[in-house]
Amino acid sequence: MIRERPDVVLGTGGYVSVPPVMAAWILRIPIVLLALDVLPSKAVRFLARFAEEIYGGFPECSSYLDKSSRVIFTGNPIRPEIGNIPREKGIERFDLDGNKKTILIFGGSQGAHSINVSMLEALKMLDQTGKPKDIQVIFQTGKKDQEQISETVKQFSAKMKVLAYIDEMPYALAAADLVISRSGAGVSETLACGLPSILIPYPYAASNHQEYNARSLERAGAAVMVLDKDLTGKILADCITGILFSRERYDKMTIASRSLARRDAAGTIAENIIKMAGK
């Protein structure tokens, strides 16, 4: 830090950011922080008192930080292609039917076993209602569950794309009408696409921060939250039916999702950092 003399130091919230940010404070180098979740990480909460500015991914994050902190609600930076790919391109990329409603399920890069199991139960229940003829599913399962799920879904009438991992998430989101996922900071990508979501917070996330994110989106009307411990196939099936097959509710959730999106977050944060460097 002494050798390079940076103009600004940006802490992104992990515990490893504490030593360099403290070094910057000792050397009187301006500090800015990213607070990606509603409940900022312990590192951000500790470092907030030393920062010139904190860029919040959610409006409520300021209430969990030191009252003297200068928190700016910017939203979270996302890849520029998120939300900028036409639906037909996403449908084409995954070889889907443009006339059907698409459910995108993902539980993170490793998948989420509890979501996978409950979704299979939900699909079975939906099959009995005749709804699956109107839906199709992009199902990211993780490596461990892919083979078994690929075999199981053959019995269902809904069109299925079962993948261990999704390399082209911008296209998957473009194709989607409804997202079922965990609720880390990545929910910002769902919001940028104006999509309703069913969120199942990862129960072992640090400080239970995913539940805070999910509750925030649910309060705003952009999502439905289901705790992992309460998750069942019936609950998922009811949530899917209640959102996808109710035009009024679907439209309200879409509007709420778009209202929370901050598509220019990366540019806003970059501009602020450049101004800070100029000081």
C-alpha contacts under 8 A as a table, 3 or more apart, distances in Angstrom:
res1	aa1	res2	aa2	distance
1	M	4	E	5.32
1	M	5	R	5.56
1	M	6	P	6.98
1	M	20	P	7.89
1	M	23	A	7.30
1	M	24	A	7.27
2	I	5	R	5.38
2	I	27	L	7.80
6	P	9	V	6.79
6	P	29	I	7.23
7	D	29	I	6.41
7	D	30	P	6.93
7	D	276	M	7.94
7	D	277	A	5.02
7	D	278	G	7.94
8	V	29	I	6.05
8	V	30	P	5.03
8	V	31	I	5.87
8	V	32	V	7.37
8	V	273	I	7.21
8	V	276	M	6.88
8	V	277	A	5.60
9	V	20	P	7.99
9	V	21	V	6.68
9	V	24	A	6.74
9	V	29	I	7.04
9	V	30	P	6.38
9	V	31	I	4.97
9	V	32	V	6.33
10	L	21	V	7.68
10	L	31	I	6.02
10	L	32	V	4.93
10	L	33	L	5.49
10	L	34	L	7.56
11	G	14	G	7.88
11	G	17	S	5.51
11	G	18	V	7.78
11	G	21	V	6.55
11	G	31	I	7.53
11	G	32	V	6.35
11	G	33	L	4.65
11	G	34	L	6.32
11	G	44	V	7.95
12	T	17	S	6.83
12	T	33	L	5.85
12	T	34	L	4.90
12	T	35	A	7.20
13	G	17	S	6.37
13	G	33	L	7.09
13	G	34	L	6.27
13	G	35	A	6.54
13	G	36	L	7.78
13	G	40	P	7.79
13	G	41	S	6.03
13	G	42	K	7.95
13	G	43	A	5.73
13	G	44	V	5.36
14	G	17	S	5.58
14	G	18	V	7.75
14	G	41	S	7.24
14	G	43	A	6.27
14	G	44	V	7.95
15	Y	18	V	5.73
15	Y	42	K	7.70
15	Y	43	A	5.42
16	V	19	P	6.68
16	V	20	P	7.96
17	S	20	P	5.83
17	S	21	V	6.09
17	S	43	A	7.37
18	V	21	V	5.29
18	V	22	M	6.04
18	V	43	A	6.38
18	V	47	L	7.19
19	P	22	M	5.17
19	P	23	A	6.11
20	P	23	A	4.91
20	P	24	A	6.16
21	V	24	A	5.02
21	V	25	W	6.30
21	V	31	I	6.87
21	V	47	L	7.62
22	M	25	W	4.97
22	M	26	I	6.28
22	M	47	L	7.96
23	A	26	I	5.15
23	A	27	L	6.29
24	A	27	L	5.07
24	A	28	R	5.98
24	A	29	I	4.91
24	A	30	P	7.11
24	A	31	I	7.01
25	W	28	R	4.92
25	W	29	I	5.90
25	W	30	P	7.26
25	W	31	I	7.24
25	W	50	F	6.72
26	I	29	I	7.74
30	P	51	A	7.19
30	P	52	E	6.45
30	P	276	M	7.22
30	P	277	A	7.79
31	I	50	F	6.96
31	I	51	A	4.75
31	I	52	E	5.66
31	I	53	E	7.21
32	V	51	A	5.27
32	V	52	E	5.76
32	V	53	E	4.97
32	V	54	I	5.67
32	V	55	Y	7.71
32	V	273	I	7.58
33	L	44	V	7.02
33	L	48	A	7.59
33	L	51	A	6.76
33	L	53	E	6.59
33	L	54	I	4.70
33	L	55	Y	6.19
34	L	44	V	7.69
34	L	54	I	5.81
34	L	55	Y	4.94
34	L	56	G	6.31
34	L	57	G	7.74
35	A	38	V	7.78
35	A	40	P	5.28
35	A	41	S	7.25
35	A	44	V	6.65
35	A	54	I	6.73
35	A	55	Y	5.95
35	A	56	G	4.85
35	A	57	G	6.03
35	A	61	C	7.33
36	L	40	P	6.74
36	L	56	G	6.13
36	L	57	G	4.66
36	L	58	F	7.35
36	L	75	G	7.89
36	L	76	N	6.20
36	L	185	A	5.87
37	D	40	P	5.48
37	D	41	S	7.69
37	D	56	G	7.55
37	D	57	G	5.87
37	D	58	F	6.42
37	D	61	C	6.97
37	D	184	G	7.33
37	D	185	A	5.75
37	D	209	H	6.82
37	D	210	Q	7.75
37	D	212	Y	7.90
37	D	213	N	6.38
38	V	57	G	7.08
38	V	58	F	5.41
38	V	59	P	7.48
38	V	60	E	5.83
38	V	61	C	4.53
38	V	209	H	7.08
38	V	212	Y	5.90
38	V	213	N	5.45
38	V	216	S	7.53
39	L	61	C	5.70
39	L	64	Y	6.42
39	L	209	H	5.57
39	L	212	Y	6.41
39	L	213	N	7.68
40	P	43	A	7.99
40	P	44	V	5.95
40	P	45	R	6.23
40	P	61	C	6.40
40	P	64	Y	7.08
40	P	65	L	7.74
40	P	209	H	7.77
41	S	44	V	5.24
41	S	45	R	6.23
41	S	206	A	7.87
41	S	207	S	7.79
42	K	45	R	5.03
42	K	46	F	6.09
43	A	46	F	5.17
43	A	47	L	6.03
44	V	47	L	5.02
44	V	48	A	5.65
45	R	48	A	5.38
45	R	64	Y	7.59
45	R	65	L	5.80
45	R	66	D	7.51
46	F	49	R	7.04
47	L	50	F	5.55
47	L	51	A	6.71
48	A	51	A	5.31
48	A	54	I	7.32
48	A	65	L	6.82
48	A	66	D	6.69
48	A	69	S	6.21
49	R	66	D	6.63
49	R	68	S	7.43
49	R	69	S	6.31
51	A	54	I	6.80
51	A	69	S	7.38
51	A	70	R	7.96
52	E	69	S	7.75
52	E	70	R	6.72
53	E	69	S	7.21
53	E	70	R	5.10
53	E	71	V	6.01
53	E	72	I	7.21
54	I	69	S	7.37
54	I	70	R	6.09
54	I	71	V	4.69
54	I	72	I	6.13
55	Y	71	V	5.93
55	Y	72	I	5.05
55	Y	73	F	5.95
55	Y	74	T	5.84
55	Y	75	G	7.58
55	Y	269	I	7.05
56	G	59	P	6.69
56	G	61	C	6.30
56	G	62	S	7.43
56	G	71	V	6.45
56	G	72	I	5.87
56	G	73	F	4.66
56	G	74	T	5.73
56	G	75	G	5.99
56	G	76	N	7.30
57	G	61	C	7.56
57	G	73	F	6.36
57	G	74	T	6.10
57	G	75	G	3.87
57	G	76	N	4.65
57	G	185	A	7.75
58	F	61	C	5.79
58	F	73	F	6.43
58	F	74	T	7.82
58	F	75	G	5.98
59	P	62	S	6.87
59	P	73	F	5.60
60	E	63	S	5.78
60	E	64	Y	7.70
61	C	64	Y	5.60
61	C	65	L	7.05
62	S	65	L	5.31
62	S	66	D	7.91
62	S	67	K	7.88
62	S	69	S	7.90
62	S	71	V	5.98
63	S	66	D	7.96
63	S	67	K	7.68
65	L	69	S	6.75
66	D	69	S	5.40
74	T	262	R	6.63
74	T	264	D	7.97
74	T	265	A	5.18
74	T	268	T	6.78
74	T	269	I	7.02
75	G	188	S	7.48
75	G	261	A	7.11
75	G	262	R	5.15
75	G	263	R	7.76
75	G	265	A	5.30
76	N	185	A	7.48
76	N	188	S	6.33
76	N	262	R	7.34
76	N	265	A	5.72
76	N	266	A	7.15
77	P	263	R	7.76
77	P	264	D	7.67
77	P	265	A	5.03
77	P	266	A	4.44
78	I	82	I	6.99
78	I	188	S	7.35
78	I	189	E	6.48
78	I	263	R	7.48
78	I	265	A	7.54
78	I	266	A	6.92
79	R	82	I	5.70
80	P	83	G	7.82
80	P	84	N	7.38
81	E	84	N	5.15
81	E	85	I	6.52
81	E	170	P	6.33
82	I	85	I	6.99
82	I	170	P	4.96
82	I	173	L	7.64
82	I	174	A	7.94
82	I	189	E	6.57
82	I	192	A	6.97
82	I	193	C	6.97
83	G	170	P	7.09
83	G	173	L	7.59
83	G	174	A	6.64
83	G	189	E	7.82
83	G	192	A	5.80
83	G	193	C	4.58
85	I	89	K	6.67
85	I	90	G	7.19
85	I	170	P	7.09
85	I	171	Y	6.68
85	I	174	A	5.90
86	P	89	K	5.45
86	P	90	G	6.81
86	P	174	A	6.23
87	R	90	G	5.18
87	R	91	I	6.19
87	R	171	Y	7.97
87	R	174	A	4.81
87	R	175	A	5.02
87	R	176	A	7.88
88	E	91	I	4.97
88	E	92	E	6.02
88	E	98	G	6.85
88	E	174	A	7.93
88	E	175	A	7.06
89	K	92	E	5.08
89	K	93	R	6.08
89	K	171	Y	7.02
89	K	174	A	7.52
89	K	175	A	7.58
90	G	93	R	5.09
90	G	94	F	6.42
90	G	170	P	7.98
90	G	171	Y	4.37
90	G	172	A	5.89
90	G	173	L	7.47
90	G	174	A	5.12
90	G	175	A	4.44
91	I	94	F	5.50
91	I	95	D	5.93
91	I	96	L	4.99
91	I	97	D	6.64
91	I	98	G	6.20
91	I	171	Y	7.87
91	I	174	A	7.71
91	I	175	A	5.05
92	E	95	D	4.91
92	E	96	L	6.29
93	R	96	L	7.89
93	R	171	Y	6.97
94	F	161	K	7.52
94	F	172	A	7.56
96	L	136	Q	7.52
96	L	159	K	7.90
97	D	100	K	5.69
97	D	136	Q	7.84
98	G	101	K	7.85
100	K	134	D	5.23
100	K	135	I	5.14
100	K	136	Q	6.42
101	K	134	D	6.28
101	K	135	I	4.65
101	K	136	Q	6.18
101	K	176	A	7.50
101	K	177	D	5.99
101	K	244	L	7.65
102	T	135	I	5.78
102	T	136	Q	4.92
102	T	137	V	5.58
102	T	138	I	7.28
102	T	175	A	6.60
102	T	176	A	4.86
102	T	177	D	5.17
102	T	178	L	6.60
103	I	135	I	7.29
103	I	136	Q	6.29
103	I	137	V	4.79
103	I	138	I	6.23
103	I	176	A	5.74
103	I	177	D	6.03
103	I	178	L	4.95
103	I	179	V	5.93
103	I	180	I	7.39
104	L	137	V	5.97
104	L	138	I	4.84
104	L	139	F	6.20
104	L	140	Q	7.93
104	L	172	A	7.14
104	L	173	L	7.36
104	L	176	A	5.74
104	L	177	D	7.69
104	L	178	L	6.22
104	L	179	V	4.83
104	L	180	I	6.17
105	I	137	V	7.49
105	I	138	I	6.19
105	I	139	F	4.94
105	I	140	Q	5.87
105	I	179	V	5.97
105	I	180	I	4.75
105	I	181	S	5.93
106	F	111	G	6.33
106	F	112	A	7.48
106	F	139	F	6.49
106	F	140	Q	4.85
106	F	141	T	6.70
106	F	180	I	6.53
106	F	181	S	5.16
106	F	182	R	7.52
107	G	110	Q	7.05
107	G	111	G	4.34
107	G	112	A	4.51
107	G	115	I	7.07
107	G	140	Q	7.19
107	G	141	T	7.19
107	G	142	G	7.84
107	G	181	S	5.33
107	G	182	R	5.63
108	G	111	G	5.09
108	G	112	A	6.88
108	G	142	G	7.92
108	G	181	S	7.73
108	G	182	R	7.11
109	S	142	G	6.50
109	S	165	Y	6.28
110	Q	141	T	7.54
110	Q	142	G	4.55
110	Q	143	K	6.80
110	Q	165	Y	7.72
111	G	116	N	7.89
111	G	140	Q	6.56
111	G	141	T	4.77
111	G	142	G	3.88
111	G	143	K	7.44
111	G	164	A	7.55
111	G	165	Y	7.88
112	A	115	I	5.45
112	A	116	N	6.21
112	A	141	T	6.85
112	A	142	G	7.13
113	H	116	N	4.96
113	H	117	V	6.16
113	H	141	T	7.67
113	H	145	D	7.29
114	S	117	V	5.33
114	S	118	S	6.21
114	S	228	D	7.31
114	S	231	L	7.72
115	I	118	S	5.22
115	I	119	M	5.91
115	I	200	I	7.89
115	I	231	L	7.75
116	N	119	M	5.18
116	N	120	L	6.36
116	N	141	T	6.47
116	N	145	D	7.82
116	N	149	I	7.99
117	V	120	L	5.33
117	V	121	E	6.56
117	V	233	G	7.82
118	S	121	E	5.09
118	S	122	A	6.11
118	S	231	L	6.82
118	S	232	T	5.21
118	S	233	G	4.36
118	S	236	L	7.14
119	M	122	A	4.83
119	M	123	L	6.07
119	M	233	G	5.90
119	M	236	L	6.90
119	M	237	A	7.98
120	L	123	L	5.16
120	L	124	K	6.31
120	L	149	I	7.92
120	L	152	T	7.94
120	L	153	V	7.48
120	L	233	G	7.13
121	E	124	K	5.14
121	E	125	M	6.38
121	E	232	T	7.60
121	E	233	G	4.48
121	E	234	K	7.29
122	A	125	M	5.12
122	A	126	L	6.06
122	A	232	T	7.82
122	A	233	G	4.14
122	A	234	K	5.84
122	A	235	I	7.85
122	A	236	L	5.87
122	A	237	A	4.69
123	L	126	L	4.97
123	L	127	D	5.99
123	L	132	P	7.78
123	L	156	F	7.06
123	L	233	G	7.83
123	L	237	A	7.15
124	K	127	D	5.13
124	K	128	Q	6.82
124	K	156	F	6.88
125	M	128	Q	5.37
125	M	129	T	7.02
125	M	233	G	7.63
125	M	234	K	7.18
125	M	237	A	6.83
126	L	129	T	5.20
126	L	130	G	6.65
126	L	131	K	5.91
126	L	132	P	6.30
126	L	237	A	6.36
127	D	130	G	5.40
127	D	131	K	6.46
127	D	132	P	5.77
127	D	156	F	6.52
127	D	157	S	6.72
127	D	158	A	7.85
128	Q	131	K	7.94
129	T	132	P	7.88
130	G	133	K	6.32
131	K	134	D	5.69
131	K	135	I	6.98
132	P	135	I	4.95
132	P	136	Q	7.15
132	P	156	F	7.96
132	P	157	S	5.98
132	P	158	A	4.59
132	P	159	K	7.98
133	K	157	S	6.48
133	K	158	A	5.79
134	D	158	A	7.62
135	I	158	A	5.94
135	I	159	K	7.17
136	Q	158	A	5.31
136	Q	159	K	4.63
136	Q	160	M	5.86
137	V	158	A	7.18
137	V	159	K	6.27
137	V	160	M	4.87
137	V	161	K	6.11
138	I	160	M	6.14
138	I	161	K	4.78
138	I	162	V	6.22
138	I	163	L	7.62
138	I	172	A	7.54
139	F	160	M	7.12
139	F	161	K	5.91
139	F	162	V	4.76
139	F	163	L	6.10
140	Q	162	V	5.99
140	Q	163	L	4.78
140	Q	164	A	5.46
140	Q	165	Y	5.71
140	Q	166	I	6.55
141	T	144	K	7.72
141	T	145	D	5.80
141	T	146	Q	5.46
141	T	149	I	7.72
141	T	162	V	7.01
141	T	163	L	6.16
141	T	164	A	5.11
141	T	165	Y	7.08
142	G	145	D	6.00
142	G	146	Q	6.18
142	G	163	L	7.39
142	G	164	A	4.29
142	G	165	Y	5.94
143	K	146	Q	5.44
143	K	147	E	7.91
143	K	164	A	4.83
143	K	165	Y	7.46
144	K	147	E	7.47
145	D	148	Q	5.65
145	D	149	I	6.02
145	D	164	A	7.82
146	Q	149	I	5.27
146	Q	150	S	5.88
146	Q	162	V	6.92
146	Q	163	L	6.63
146	Q	164	A	5.57
147	E	150	S	5.19
147	E	151	E	6.42
148	Q	151	E	5.30
148	Q	152	T	6.23
149	I	152	T	4.94
149	I	153	V	6.04
149	I	162	V	7.51
150	S	153	V	5.67
150	S	154	K	6.98
150	S	162	V	6.01
151	E	154	K	5.78
152	T	155	Q	6.29
153	V	156	F	5.37
153	V	160	M	7.26
154	K	157	S	7.78
163	L	166	I	6.59
166	I	169	M	5.89
166	I	172	A	7.83
168	E	171	Y	5.59
168	E	172	A	6.42
169	M	172	A	4.83
169	M	173	L	6.02
170	P	173	L	5.28
170	P	174	A	6.16
171	Y	174	A	4.89
171	Y	175	A	6.27
172	A	175	A	5.23
172	A	176	A	6.26
173	L	176	A	5.02
173	L	190	T	7.24
173	L	193	C	7.04
174	A	193	C	7.30
176	A	179	V	6.86
176	A	195	L	7.76
177	D	195	L	6.39
177	D	196	P	7.44
177	D	244	L	7.88
178	L	195	L	6.06
178	L	196	P	5.49
178	L	197	S	5.65
178	L	198	I	7.81
178	L	244	L	7.37
179	V	190	T	7.42
179	V	195	L	6.97
179	V	196	P	6.54
179	V	197	S	4.61
179	V	198	I	6.28
180	I	197	S	5.68
180	I	198	I	4.75
180	I	199	L	5.94
180	I	200	I	7.67
181	S	197	S	7.53
181	S	198	I	6.60
181	S	199	L	5.28
181	S	200	I	6.11
182	R	199	L	5.50
182	R	200	I	4.92
182	R	201	P	4.97
182	R	202	Y	5.99
182	R	210	Q	7.52
183	S	186	G	6.98
183	S	187	V	5.88
183	S	199	L	5.81
183	S	200	I	6.52
183	S	201	P	5.16
183	S	202	Y	7.19
183	S	210	Q	5.05
183	S	211	E	7.11
183	S	213	N	6.21
183	S	214	A	5.76
184	G	187	V	6.16
184	G	201	P	7.64
184	G	209	H	7.68
184	G	210	Q	5.26
184	G	213	N	7.03
185	A	188	S	6.14
185	A	213	N	7.71
186	G	189	E	5.68
186	G	190	T	7.42
187	V	190	T	5.09
187	V	191	L	6.38
188	S	191	L	5.07
188	S	192	A	6.15
188	S	261	A	6.82
189	E	192	A	5.04
189	E	193	C	6.53
190	T	193	C	5.31
190	T	194	G	6.49
190	T	195	L	5.65
190	T	196	P	7.75
190	T	197	S	7.67
190	T	257	S	7.94
191	L	194	G	4.90
191	L	195	L	5.96
191	L	196	P	7.91
191	L	257	S	5.02
191	L	258	R	5.87
191	L	260	L	6.55
191	L	261	A	5.08
192	A	195	L	7.80
192	A	257	S	7.71
192	A	258	R	6.53
192	A	261	A	4.98
192	A	262	R	6.90
192	A	263	R	6.03
193	C	258	R	7.25
194	G	254	T	5.35
194	G	255	I	7.06
194	G	256	A	7.93
194	G	257	S	4.96
194	G	258	R	4.47
194	G	261	A	7.54
195	L	222	A	7.83
195	L	253	M	7.56
195	L	254	T	5.51
195	L	257	S	6.11
195	L	258	R	7.62
196	P	222	A	5.54
196	P	223	A	5.62
196	P	250	Y	7.14
196	P	253	M	5.38
196	P	254	T	5.54
196	P	257	S	6.42
197	S	222	A	6.84
197	S	223	A	4.69
197	S	224	V	6.44
198	I	223	A	5.60
198	I	224	V	4.83
198	I	225	M	5.88
198	I	226	V	7.28
198	I	239	C	7.47
199	L	214	A	6.12
199	L	223	A	6.73
199	L	224	V	6.12
199	L	225	M	4.80
199	L	226	V	6.20
200	I	214	A	7.66
200	I	225	M	6.01
200	I	226	V	5.14
200	I	227	L	5.52
200	I	228	D	5.76
200	I	231	L	7.95
201	P	210	Q	5.04
201	P	211	E	5.17
201	P	214	A	6.74
201	P	225	M	7.77
201	P	226	V	7.54
201	P	227	L	6.22
201	P	228	D	6.54
202	Y	205	A	5.70
202	Y	208	N	7.77
202	Y	210	Q	6.31
202	Y	211	E	7.63
202	Y	228	D	6.98
203	P	208	N	6.47
203	P	210	Q	7.79
203	P	211	E	7.83
203	P	227	L	7.81
203	P	228	D	6.54
204	Y	208	N	6.51
205	A	208	N	5.00
205	A	209	H	6.30
205	A	210	Q	6.51
206	A	209	H	6.18
208	N	211	E	5.83
208	N	212	Y	7.16
209	H	212	Y	5.19
209	H	213	N	6.54
210	Q	213	N	5.09
210	Q	214	A	6.22
211	E	214	A	5.03
211	E	215	R	6.04
211	E	227	L	7.96
212	Y	215	R	5.24
212	Y	216	S	6.19
213	N	216	S	5.18
213	N	217	L	6.48
214	A	217	L	5.28
214	A	218	E	6.11
214	A	223	A	7.39
214	A	224	V	7.80
214	A	225	M	5.89
215	R	218	E	4.96
215	R	219	R	6.01
215	R	225	M	6.65
216	S	219	R	5.24
216	S	220	A	6.38
217	L	220	A	5.08
217	L	221	G	6.30
217	L	222	A	5.32
217	L	223	A	5.43
217	L	224	V	7.80
217	L	257	S	7.96
218	E	221	G	5.03
218	E	222	A	5.78
218	E	223	A	4.63
218	E	224	V	5.34
218	E	225	M	6.29
219	R	222	A	7.72
220	A	223	A	7.76
220	A	256	A	6.37
221	G	224	V	7.73
221	G	252	K	7.43
221	G	253	M	5.62
221	G	256	A	5.70
221	G	257	S	7.57
222	A	252	K	7.87
222	A	253	M	4.56
222	A	254	T	6.63
222	A	255	I	7.71
222	A	256	A	4.90
222	A	257	S	4.65
223	A	253	M	6.86
223	A	257	S	7.86
224	V	239	C	7.69
226	V	230	D	6.62
226	V	231	L	6.27
227	L	230	D	5.31
227	L	231	L	6.25
228	D	231	L	5.13
231	L	235	I	6.60
231	L	236	L	7.30
232	T	235	I	5.33
232	T	236	L	6.37
233	G	236	L	5.15
233	G	237	A	6.01
234	K	237	A	5.03
234	K	238	D	6.04
235	I	238	D	5.17
235	I	239	C	6.14
236	L	239	C	5.08
236	L	240	I	6.07
237	A	240	I	5.17
237	A	241	T	6.14
238	D	241	T	5.21
238	D	242	G	5.91
239	C	242	G	5.07
239	C	243	I	6.18
240	I	243	I	5.40
240	I	244	L	5.83
240	I	245	F	7.90
241	T	244	L	5.46
241	T	245	F	5.42
241	T	246	S	7.61
242	G	245	F	5.97
242	G	246	S	5.96
242	G	249	R	7.77
243	I	246	S	5.59
243	I	247	R	7.74
243	I	249	R	6.09
243	I	250	Y	5.34
244	L	247	R	7.22
244	L	250	Y	6.26
245	F	250	Y	7.78
246	S	249	R	5.43
246	S	250	Y	5.99
247	R	250	Y	5.08
247	R	251	D	6.03
248	E	251	D	5.32
248	E	252	K	6.30
249	R	252	K	5.15
249	R	253	M	6.23
250	Y	253	M	5.25
250	Y	254	T	6.18
251	D	254	T	5.04
251	D	255	I	6.21
252	K	255	I	5.20
252	K	256	A	6.23
253	M	256	A	5.03
253	M	257	S	6.03
254	T	257	S	5.08
254	T	258	R	6.23
255	I	258	R	5.24
255	I	259	S	6.17
256	A	259	S	5.09
256	A	260	L	6.54
257	S	260	L	5.44
257	S	261	A	6.59
258	R	261	A	5.19
262	R	265	A	5.55
263	R	266	A	7.89
264	D	267	G	5.45
264	D	268	T	6.14
265	A	268	T	5.15
265	A	269	I	6.10
266	A	269	I	5.27
266	A	270	A	6.08
267	G	270	A	5.06
267	G	271	E	6.08
268	T	271	E	5.22
268	T	272	N	6.28
269	I	272	N	5.18
269	I	273	I	6.22
270	A	273	I	5.15
270	A	274	I	6.20
271	E	274	I	5.14
271	E	275	K	6.26
272	N	275	K	5.09
272	N	276	M	6.16
273	I	276	M	4.94
273	I	277	A	6.16
274	I	277	A	5.00
274	I	278	G	6.26
275	K	278	G	5.01
275	K	279	K	6.56
276	M	279	K	5.28
